[in-house]
Amino acid sequence: MAELQKSYVRQHYIPQFILKNFCHDQRKDKVFFFEVGENEYSSEFVSNVFMEKCLYSTAENSVKIEESLARFEAEIAPIFRKLSQDPEICLTFAEDERLRIFLSLLAFRAVNTRNQFVNMSDFSKALYSGSPDNTGMRDLWLNNVHLLSQHRTIKEILTDPAVSSPLKNFIKQEFSTFYMCLLERRGNVDFHISDCYPVVMNGEVLLHGKVSNLPIYYFYPISDSRIIVLVTNCIENIPRSVAYLDFDKLLKGPKCSLDRTHLIFRPARVYSSEVEWINEMIIKNATVGTVVKYIERCSNHL
């Protein structure tokens, strides 16, 4: 058991199977890394980027959460391979649901989410834990990461009494108010990936006659050439100057197969100016650093 625990010291908040799509060497071991605030890049091993030591470890058990995350990653990796390579991606409704839960998990397991829990106001602590004096917010975050990593359907999450109510509401809102699409870059600039994963883009949304500032995009880079985007269903009510991307042409959701058993995704093409705008959001929100696959195809914002 001691050796097993030792192997989980380096715990990635962005799975290595995603990071390997940004590797520049044939063995898929190394990436070009730009540290925040630095103009120079370094070549780093994937095992050393976007991770923290013992991030998901608890005093009671240092491996159970990491093992649960690893099982989910192993299940979802074949879907990501399709999304990053195939010209047309066909998913069952069950696969699509698992994928959407995994995307929610990627957002929830992130270091910045951990930090939000640790630095919550007394009101937010009471909302999550029932007590404004609760000091175990990191443990509460870890417990919910563990629970979310074990579920594969939205029904399982919503009916699990151990999952915090605010997390249930977050998952429910993501499923009901966002649709998923896939973008593929054209031109001479690649997608980048940073420690902020996903990057959430907010904007003014006209909802029921009132203007609110709400998330309109969630950006999940999955390779140098493709990115998953969750798009608000209210996208048509957002000014083009705010939404920026040409949603009439590009941001369409998946099609249902003729026999209504599958969802079909086809990557929409985006060109250098749109890729640069997305990369700008990715780079600006980074707190640790940014990874690029090829230096000669990096963003002007680095």
C-alpha positions in Angstrom: 0.0 0.0 0.0 2.9 2.4 0.7 4.1 2.1 -2.9 0.6 2.7 -4.2 0.2 5.8 -2.1 3.6 7.1 -3.2 2.6 6.9 -6.8 -0.3 9.3 -6.2 1.8 12.1 -4.7 1.6 14.1 -8.0 -2.1 14.6 -8.5 -3.2 16.4 -11.7 -6.2 18.7 -11.8 -6.1 18.5 -15.6 -5.8 14.8 -16.6 -2.6 13.8 -18.3 -4.6 12.1 -21.1 -5.7 15.6 -22.1 -2.3 17.2 -21.6 -0.6 14.6 -23.8 -2.4 16.1 -26.8 -0.3 19.2 -26.3 3.1 17.4 -26.2 5.7 18.4 -28.8 7.8 15.2 -28.6 7.1 11.8 -30.2 6.9 10.0 -26.8 4.3 12.5 -25.6 6.2 13.3 -22.5 7.0 17.0 -22.8 5.2 20.3 -23.3 6.3 23.9 -23.9 5.3 25.8 -20.7 5.0 29.6 -20.2 5.0 30.5 -16.6 2.7 33.4 -15.7 4.6 36.7 -15.7 7.5 35.3 -17.7 8.3 35.9 -21.4 10.4 32.8 -21.8 9.2 29.2 -22.2 10.6 25.9 -20.9 10.2 22.3 -21.9 8.6 20.5 -19.1 7.5 16.9 -18.4 3.7 16.4 -18.5 4.0 14.9 -15.0 5.2 18.2 -13.7 2.6 20.6 -15.0 -0.9 21.4 -13.8 -0.7 19.3 -10.7 -0.3 19.7 -6.9 1.2 17.2 -4.5 -1.4 15.4 -2.5 -4.2 17.6 -3.9 -6.9 15.0 -3.5 -5.4 13.3 -0.4 -7.2 13.1 2.9 -6.0 12.3 6.4 -8.2 9.2 6.4 -7.3 7.8 3.0 -4.6 9.2 0.6 -5.6 7.2 -2.5 -9.4 6.6 -2.7 -10.3 9.9 -4.4 -7.4 9.7 -6.9 -8.4 6.1 -7.7 -12.0 7.1 -8.3 -10.9 10.0 -10.5 -8.6 7.6 -12.4 -11.5 5.2 -13.0 -13.7 7.9 -14.5 -10.8 9.2 -16.6 -10.2 5.7 -18.0 -13.8 5.4 -19.0 -14.0 8.9 -20.6 -10.6 8.9 -22.4 -11.9 7.0 -25.5 -14.6 9.6 -25.9 -12.0 12.4 -25.8 -10.0 10.5 -28.4 -13.0 10.6 -30.7 -13.6 14.3 -29.9 -9.9 15.2 -30.6 -9.5 13.3 -33.9 -12.7 12.1 -35.7 -14.3 14.3 -38.4 -17.7 13.2 -37.0 -18.3 12.0 -33.5 -21.3 9.7 -32.7 -22.2 9.3 -29.0 -25.0 7.4 -27.3 -27.1 9.5 -25.0 -25.5 7.6 -22.1 -22.0 8.6 -23.3 -23.0 12.2 -23.8 -24.4 12.3 -20.2 -21.2 10.8 -18.8 -19.2 13.3 -20.8 -21.2 16.2 -19.5 -20.8 15.0 -15.9 -17.0 14.6 -16.5 -16.8 18.2 -17.8 -18.6 19.4 -14.6 -16.2 17.3 -12.6 -13.2 18.9 -14.3 -14.6 22.3 -13.3 -15.3 21.2 -9.7 -12.0 19.4 -9.1 -9.9 22.4 -10.2 -7.5 24.2 -7.8 -9.3 27.5 -8.2 -12.6 25.8 -7.0 -10.7 24.4 -4.0 -9.5 27.9 -3.2 -13.0 29.3 -3.5 -14.2 26.7 -0.9 -11.3 27.5 1.4 -12.0 31.2 1.2 -15.8 31.1 1.3 -17.7 33.8 3.2 -19.6 32.7 6.3 -22.9 32.9 4.3 -21.5 30.5 1.6 -20.1 28.2 4.3 -23.6 28.0 5.8 -25.1 27.3 2.4 -22.8 24.4 1.7 -22.3 23.0 5.2 -25.1 24.3 7.3 -22.7 26.1 9.7 -21.0 29.5 9.1 -18.3 28.3 11.6 -17.3 25.2 9.7 -13.6 25.1 9.2 -13.4 21.9 7.1 -14.3 23.5 3.8 -11.4 21.7 2.0 -12.7 18.4 3.3 -16.2 19.3 2.1 -14.8 20.1 -1.3 -12.9 16.8 -1.4 -15.9 14.9 -0.4 -18.0 16.4 -3.2 -15.2 15.7 -5.7 -15.2 12.1 -4.6 -19.0 11.8 -4.9 -19.1 13.4 -8.3 -16.4 11.1 -9.6 -18.5 8.1 -8.7 -21.7 9.1 -10.5 -22.4 8.6 -14.2 -26.0 10.0 -14.6 -27.6 13.2 -13.6 -30.2 11.3 -11.7 -27.6 9.6 -9.5 -26.2 13.0 -8.6 -29.5 14.6 -7.8 -30.8 11.7 -5.7 -27.6 11.3 -3.7 -28.3 12.9 -0.3 -24.6 13.2 0.4 -24.0 15.6 -2.5 -24.2 19.2 -1.4 -27.4 21.0 -2.6 -25.5 23.9 -4.3 -23.5 21.4 -6.3 -26.7 19.7 -7.4 -28.1 23.0 -8.5 -24.9 23.8 -10.4 -25.0 20.5 -12.2 -28.7 20.8 -13.0 -28.2 24.3 -14.4 -25.3 23.2 -16.6 -27.4 20.5 -18.1 -30.4 22.6 -18.6 -29.0 25.9 -19.8 -25.9 24.9 -21.8 -25.4 22.9 -24.9 -22.1 21.4 -26.0 -20.3 22.0 -29.3 -16.8 21.3 -30.7 -14.6 23.8 -32.5 -11.7 23.1 -34.8 -9.0 25.7 -35.5 -7.9 26.8 -39.0 -5.0 29.1 -39.7 -1.6 29.5 -38.1 -2.5 29.7 -34.4 -3.2 26.7 -32.1 -5.4 26.4 -29.1 -3.5 26.7 -25.8 -4.3 25.2 -22.4 -3.7 26.8 -19.0 -4.2 25.9 -15.3 -7.6 27.6 -15.4 -9.7 24.8 -16.7 -12.3 25.4 -17.9 -12.2 29.1 -18.7 -15.6 30.7 -18.0 -16.6 33.6 -20.2 -19.2 35.9 -18.7 -21.4 38.4 -20.6 -24.7 40.3 -20.4 -27.6 38.1 -21.0 -31.2 39.3 -21.7 -33.3 37.0 -19.6 -37.1 37.5 -19.1 -36.7 41.1 -20.1 -33.9 41.8 -17.6 -30.1 42.1 -18.3 -28.0 39.8 -16.1 -24.3 39.1 -16.1 -24.1 35.3 -16.5 -21.7 32.7 -18.0 -22.1 32.4 -21.8 -19.2 30.0 -22.6 -17.2 27.3 -20.9 -13.9 26.7 -22.8 -12.3 23.2 -22.5 -9.2 22.9 -24.7 -8.7 19.2 -25.6 -5.9 19.4 -28.1 -3.9 22.0 -30.1 -6.5 21.8 -32.8 -9.9 21.3 -31.0 -11.8 22.8 -28.1 -15.0 21.8 -26.4 -17.3 24.7 -25.7 -20.4 24.8 -23.5 -22.7 27.5 -24.8 -25.6 29.1 -23.1 -29.1 28.5 -24.6 -29.6 32.3 -24.4 -26.8 32.9 -26.9 -29.1 34.6 -29.4 -30.1 37.2 -26.9 -26.5 38.3 -26.4 -25.0 41.2 -28.5 -22.6 40.0 -31.1 -20.0 42.4 -29.7 -20.2 40.5 -26.4 -20.6 37.0 -27.7 -17.8 37.6 -30.2 -17.9 34.2 -31.9 -20.2 33.9 -34.9 -22.8 31.7 -33.2 -25.2 31.6 -36.2 -22.5 29.8 -38.2 -20.4 28.1 -35.6 -22.1 27.3 -32.3 -24.7 24.8 -33.2 -25.4 21.9 -30.9 -25.2 18.2 -31.8 -27.7 16.6 -34.2 -29.8 13.6 -33.3 -29.3 10.5 -35.4 -32.2 9.4 -37.7 -33.0 6.5 -35.4 -32.9 8.9 -32.4 -30.4 6.7 -30.5 -27.2 8.8 -30.9 -26.0 12.4 -30.9 -23.7 13.4 -33.7 -21.1 16.1 -33.3 -19.3 17.8 -36.2 -16.5 20.2 -35.4 -17.2 23.8 -36.6 -14.3 25.6 -38.1 -12.9 28.7 -36.4 -10.1 30.9 -37.8 -7.1 32.7 -36.4 -9.0 35.8 -35.0 -11.5 33.6 -33.1 -8.7 31.3 -31.9 -6.7 34.3 -30.7 -9.7 35.6 -28.8 -10.2 32.3 -27.1 -6.5 32.0 -26.3 -6.6 35.5 -24.8 -9.3 34.3 -22.4 -7.2 31.2 -21.5 -4.0 33.1 -21.0 -5.6 36.0 -19.0 -7.2 33.6 -16.6 -4.1 31.6 -15.9 -2.5 31.8 -12.5 0.3 29.2 -12.9 1.0 29.1 -16.6 0.1 28.2 -20.2 1.0 25.3 -22.4 1.4 25.3 -26.2 2.3 22.5 -28.5 4.4 24.3 -31.1 6.2 27.5 -30.3 5.9 28.8 -33.9 2.1 28.5 -33.6 1.7 30.2 -30.2 -0.7 33.1 -29.5 0.4 36.8 -29.8 -0.9 37.2 -26.2 2.0 35.2 -24.8 
